[in-house]
């Protein structure tokens, strides 16, 4: 009971911090959303002008889903790296290290908070995109939410790997910029074109969400096997991610790199 | 009083990335801190103070040795050990500059798993105590350096841990704020009955607040003693005698022979003779020499040693009067 309470307080504190910062720097938040939206509209215009007339609708619908997930993935996965960089530079990272909650739990609470807030913003963006493009996607929350949550777990795993690398290397900005394109590949490429991506994080989940939102598949139609693969993938990546992070943290503590920038 | 911190034989060697050169930051350090004690950790730059503090905090793993915090091994059970410790390591840099004073306090409490409700009265109390109440809604980046420093200490206090580690709490503060922070630290020491370890270059802070000091030099503990005892130990039996007349050759020769450490300033209207005695009784020998020529004595002044001088003597490895080696004791 005490453990649950303590974790809940930890989450609440981090959710509050994220909300305060988003609200306090509202123009920044709005500018960020506008940028995402403008880039999307540019992509939409591009597809419209060069896409084959017969497949243009499906392409736009896929693009909406892919793009929104790409943005969400960048925010969660790379965001963690940037966050640690900022904390190490400012000097607050050591304070996180001094908490009996442990850095990984604080980072998890932040990830969860950021995940919820970014997802809320993405829902707004999703409806805005549908409204602007005149495309209608199947927003079946009952089917989407479990897939989304499982996909997020694999995202968190990947994010822990990035966090671990950042704790050791610190000057990782260039890598994070390149990594955006790796994340683009994981979210944009369909499993039907690259089946091996099923072993990678995120792809399976985005593929299933595309099937729900674009093709209109339901929970039953997706079937147990798809969920089994997704769950296994999510858990494996989360465990690998967390283990990698904890190893990197121990290594950093041994070498004196924890707050070193 | 039982020990709350037990440091046994910790060592830490860093390796430079490019040259692979090894640097011994901490070399087999051992000491114990009793519950409720206020310890000053002193040493010149690069002595190994911060490395030692970070190892106690569990932010850095020692290459060998063991640190027990309230009986808990801080390497094997790091998080459990951290429930007994809080620290201010980089002062104002330990805060979230985009959050307000109150939000920082509440956020750090949350990170320790404590709810805002449970910490509310403590936050109020600290805001009052640290004279930050009127700044509670102010963003940290708009506060002065001194206020940020006070807030960082308040954050560490909020955790209600038995041990607080403060690394350079007065560094970079102006005289007024430095004094205020010092007063706050004194109050913490008196009223809160916590174990406090302060690492500082500010001798006044250490002398003012700490009961005991551990001096580290080149990664080793060179002294671990009560400040009072150190001052006594290094108490200079040094006297400056203002004379009414110049000493003659014989007198000078005798002084040179009997007193190892002396200085004679003859180029003054009233010559001055400074001698360092091994024993207080040796002053009679000096008087005997002065009596040889009936040299009049105008004044006798005894030099009072400052803690800063003691520190410098220890760091330079100087011996004390009648003591062959710098006293090093484990308490």
Interface residues (C-beta under 8 A of the other chain):
Chain A: X5 X6 X7 X9 X10 X12 X13 X14 X16 X17 X20 X21 X24 X25 X90 X91 X92 X94 X95 X96 X97 X98 X99 X100 X101 X102 X106 X250 X253 X254 X255 X256 X258 X259
Chain B: X12 X14 X51 X54 X57 X58 X59 X60 X61 X79 X80 X82 X83 X85 X86 X87 X89 X90 X93 X94 X95 X96 X97 X98 X99 X103 X106 X107 X108 X109 X110 X111 X112 X113 X114 X115 X116 X155
